[in-house]
Amino acid sequence: MLLKGLVIIVSTFIVGVAILAYSPLPEGIDDPFKVLIQIGGLNVMMKIIKLKEYLGYGSLYKNFNILGEPPKTEIPFSAANGDLKVTRDQIAGVPVIVYQHKDTSVPHPAIVYFHGGGWVMGSPDTHDQAVYKYALETHAVAINVGYRMAPKHPFPASIQDCLDVTRYILRHGIEYNIDATRVGVAGDSAGGNLAAAVALALTREKSDLPPLLFQILHYPALQAFDMHLPSHVDLNQSAPVLSQHFMSALYAYYMGADIEDIDHYTAVISANRHIPARLRKSKYGEFVNVKLLPAQYQKPKTSIEAAPTDHDEKVYAKIKDVLTNPLFSPLMSPDLTGLPPTFIHVCEFDILRDDGLLYARRLQDAGVKTELHFGKGGFHGDATINMITFMDLQPRSGKVALSAAYQFVRSILEQ
């Protein structure tokens, strides 16, 4: 009788976990079994941290960092791989992980990498293996940057840290056996936003620093001006990892929204009521014009309400100075000329797909050498989501994108 009861309890627990973990996937997603396992883990984690928040044990994002990051060790985990020298350091007062090649006979090129996590989550440790692989595959020194994050440090703290580290490497790279004339930036998601912003800032400022050689942007978040682009609308409910509503919350935190009113800010941004109609008709509206998208993505397949004619003045007043700042939204930059050669990775099943497509089009129109990698069957995070697990659960789409990015960097460095 006891055994029977135990079987019932265990079976009920397994079924309960499976129900919590299950998330339907859009048809055509790459390696669905691998994706289900990883997304299932994320779903269970989110349920746990939401329960902790409900019970009064910390905020959603504080709990996510506690549960979602590997423990920080004195020596980064990737050091055990043995091919590179991996150390923790501080550059310009910012914590970093440095990946150096053991051959010190000549200076190496470098990649300054900014991790993803919506400007509120993640760390160099969550992306330790990913950046290690970048250094190994491109034969470059890599700098994995631990920039300050919202909500404690909203915009522009993150971009200031990223700029400080990059400028230091361009000026003092020889301290790490780096050839400062062969440095590029890279990042994923929010880190892709920061990489694009760093490239913009350094291209526009007048200084004696060497120019950046390239920028690598994996599924970057590039604007919060229009949250009803076709990819936002069509993929909001079906895309794994990132919904339009969650992205709106991340933008709100990064913008410096009032924490006690974060739900209201999120709802307003998600409904596209955060800017007045007159601003939509300005030059900034042209930067996100759907006519710049490939023909098949110009019109959402899902019905949506007409663009709102009213806006929330309280929210707009709080964010208006940030919203069109190119260091916050690189797509809002009126001038993209002179930027370094760019690799942009977008995913078929990602609400940020259209951000990357728009940026690629505008870069090409500005005469910037641009390689657009469209990840067929890919989803947000597919290039880095498996980098901290002990099983090979990274989907094929992510591996293909990374291989293309490595080759792009190598081709630039060989010129």
N, C-alpha and C positions, 0 to 999 in steps of 0.2 A: 504493500500500500504506500509506504514511504517512497519507494523507488518510482512508483507510478506518479505520485505527486511531484517528485523532483523533475521527472521527464516533462510533465505538463508545464511546470514553472520555467524550465530551460527553454522549452519549445515556444512558450508565450513570449519570453524575452527575445529570442532570435527573430520571431515574426515581428515583434514591436520594433526592433532595431532596423529590420529590413524595410518596414513601412516608413520609418523616419528617414532612412537613407535614400529610398527610391526617389528618383527624379526623372521624369520622362525626357527623352532626348529627341531633338529634331531629326527627321529622316535625312540620311546622307552624311551624318557626322562620322568622322574617321575613328576607327578602333573603338566602337561603342562599348565593348566590354571593359576595356581599360578605363574609359571615361566614367562609366557607371561606378566602378570601384572607387575612383578618386573623388568623384562628385558626391558619392554616398558618404565618404568620410567627412567631406566638408559639410554636408547637410546635417549629419549627426553632431558635429562640432558646433555648428550654428545653433542647433536646438539646445545644446547644453549651455552655451554662453547666454542665450536669451533667457533660459530658465534662471541662471545665476543673476542676471540683471533684474529679472522680475522679483527675485527673492531678496534683492538689495545688496548683492555681493559684487559691487563694481559696475562700471559702464560696459556697454557692448564692445567698444573698441579696446578697452583695457583688458577685458577678458579674452578677446580674440588674440591679442598679442601674447597673453600668458599661455593659451592653449595652442596657438598656431605657429609658434616659433620654436626651433630647437633650442636646447639649453646652450647658453654662451659659455664656451670653454676657453681656457687660456690660449690653447693652440687650436685654430679652426679645424673642423673635421676633415676638410679636404687635404690637409697636410699629410694625412696618412696615405694618400695616393702615391706620394713619393717622387713624382716627376718634377715638381716645382718647389721652390722655397716659399712657404706661406706664413706670413706673420701679421700680427695686429700692430697698428701704429696710429699716430695722429698726424694729420696734415692740415695745416692752417687751423688747428684747434678742433678739427672734425675727425671722429673715429673712422678708421678705414681698415680693410684687410688688403694686404699687398701680396701679389702673386708674381714672383720673380724667377727667371730662368737661371739655371745653375752655371751656364756659360756666361761669364762676365768679361770675355775678351773684347767684346764690342758693345756699344750701347744698343738697346732694343727699342722698337716702337712701343707705344703704350695705348691702352684702352682705359678710359675713365668710365666706370659703369655705375649707373644709378638704379637701385632696385625698385620693383613695383610694390603695390600695396595701398593704392589710393591715397597717398600722402598721410595716412594715419596708421598703417600697419606695415609689417615686414621689417627687414634689417639686412645688413650684409650677411648674416648667418643664414637667413632663409634662402639666399641666392649664392651661397658659398660654392656649391658644386657647379652651378651654372657659370659663374665668372671664372672659376678654375678652368673649366672646359674652354671658355673663350680664349684665355691666355695660352692654353696648350695648343689649340687648333690654329691660332693665328700667329704663334711665335712672338707674342707681344707680352710686355709686362701689363698686368691688369691692376687697377685700383678700384676696390669695391667700397663705395662711399656710404657712410652711416649718417645721412643728413637728418636735421631736426624735422619733426613731424607735427601735424595738427592732431587734435585740437589745441594742445598746449602751445604749439608754435605754428600758427597759420601762415599763409602767404604774407611776405616773401621769404620767410626763414629758410625753407627748403632750397629754393633756388639760390639764395645767397651762399649757403654752405657748398652747394655744388659748384658754383662759380669760383668760390675761394679755393677749393681743392684743385679745380682744373687750371686756374691761373698759376697756382703754386707749381704744378707739374710742368706747365709750359715755361716757367721761369727757372725752376730749380730741379728739373727732372733728372739731371745727372746724378743727384744724390741717390737715385734708385736705378742707376745705370740705364736711364731713358734718354733716347734721342728726342729732344723737345720739338724737332721739326717734323716728327712722324707720330703725332698724337691725335686720337679721335675720341669721340664720346659715344656711349651706347646706353640703352635702358629699355625696360619693358613696362607697359601700362603707364602708371604715374611716372615711372622712371623714364619712359619714352618721352613724356611731356617735358621732364626736366632736361633730358638730353637735347631736345629740340630748342628749348628756351636758352640753354647754355650756348648752343651754336649760334642762335640769333644774337644774343648779347655780345659774344666775342667778335662776331662778324661786324657788328655795328660800332663797337667802341674803338676809339683811336688809341692804339698802344703799340709798343715795340715787341709785343709777344708774337711768336710764330702763329700762323693761322692753323685752325683745326684741319686735319686731313680728311675726315669722314664723320658721318653720324649714322648710327644704327638705331632704328626705332621699331621695336616690337609692339604691335597692337597699341599704339600710343593714344592717350586721351589728350585731345588738342584744342577743345573748345567747350564752353558751357553756354554759348550764346543761343543756340537752337537745340533743345533737347527732344525735338520731334523730327529729326532726320529719319529717312526711311528705315535705316537699320535700328534706330531706337524703337520705332513703332512695331516693325515686323518681328523683331527678335526679343522684345521685352519679356515675354512669358516663356519662351522656348529655349533661349540661349543658356548654356551652362555657365556657372560661376557668377556672371555679372548681369544684373537686371538694370533697366533704365532707372528705376526708383532707387536702387542701392547706389548707382552712380551719382544720382542727384544728391544723395546724402553725403557722399564723399566730397563732391564739389562744395557743398554747403560748409562742411568742416574746414576744408582748405581755404575757402574764401574768408573765414573768420566769423561765421554766423554765430549768433547768440546761442550758447550751448543749451540753455534752458528752453529754448524755442526751436530746437533743431528739427522737430517733426513738422512744424509749420513751414520752415524754410525748405525742407525736402519736398513737401507737397506742392509748394508754389513753383519750385524749379522744375519738378517732374511734370507739372501741368503747363509749363512754358509761360507762366505768368510772372516771371521775374524781371522782364524788361518791357518798356512801353512800346506801343505799335510804331511810334515815330523812329525808334532806334532800329527796328527791323527793316525799315525802308532806307536806312543810311548805308554808307559804304560797307559797314560791317556785315550787313545782311547779304551783300554780294559775295563776301568771302565764304559763305556757307550755302551758296545758291545750288540747289539740287541739279541744275542744268550742267554743273561741272562734273557730276558723277557719270559713270558709264550708263548708257541708255537703260540697261536692264534694272538699274537700281534707283532711277530717278523718281519713281512713284511707289509709295508703300502699297503692299498688297493687302494690308489690314486697314479697315476703315478707321478714321480718326476724326475727332471734332475739328472744326475750322479753327484757324489760328485765333487765339483769344484777343479781343479788342481792349480788354481792361488789363491792368497789372496791379501787383501788390506794391504800393509805394514804399512801405516800410522795408520790405526785402530789397527792392531796387536801390533805395537810398544807402543801404548798408553795403551793397556789393558793386555799385556802378563803377567805382574807380578801379576795381580789380577785373571786372568782367571782360573788358576790351584791352587789357594790358597784355601785350604779346608775350611777356614773361610768364603770365598765367595761362593764356590761350594763344599758343603760337600761330594758330590759324587766323587770328585777328591782326597779324602783322601786315601792314599795307605793302611792304617791300620784302620780297624773299630772294632778291638777287644777291649773288656773291656767296651764298651758303655753300658749305663743302659737299662733295658727293654724298648722296643719301641712299640708304637702304631702308625701305619701309615694308614691314610685314603686317598684313591685315588678314583677318580670319573670316571665313564665310559665315560662321555662326557666332558673331560677336557684335554687341550693340555699338561698339566703337569702330566698326568696319568703315563707316562712311567718313569718320574723322580722318582716317589714314588715306582713303581714296581721294578726298578733297585736297589734302595736303600734297599728295603725290602729283595731282593734276596742277596745282598752283606752282609747285616747285618746277615742274617741267615747263610750264608757261613762262617761268622766270629765267629759264636757261640753265637750271641746276641739273647736273648729272644725277639722275634718279633711277633706282631699280625698285620696282614695285613687285613684291612677292605676295601673290594672292593665295592664301592657304585654303585650298579646296578641302572641305570637310573639317576645317580647323575651328577652334574655339578660343576664347580669351584665356590666356595663360598656358596654352599648349606647349610653348617652348621652354617653360620653366617649372611647370607644375610637378614634375617628377624628380626634381633635382635634390630633394632632401629625403627621399625614401630609399629603402634597401632593395626594392623590386623594380624591375624595368616596366613601369606602367606609363611611360611617356608615349603618347600617341604618335603614330607615324607622321602626322601633319606637322607636329612640333619638331621632330627630328629633321624632316626635309627643310623646314624653314631655317633652322640653325645651320644646317649644312650650306645652304645658299648664303646666309649671312657671313659665315666664316670665309667662304670663297670670295665674297665681295671685298672683305677686309684684305685678304691676301692679295687680290688683284690690285687694289689701291697701293698697298705697300710695295709691290713689285715694280711699280712704275718708276 
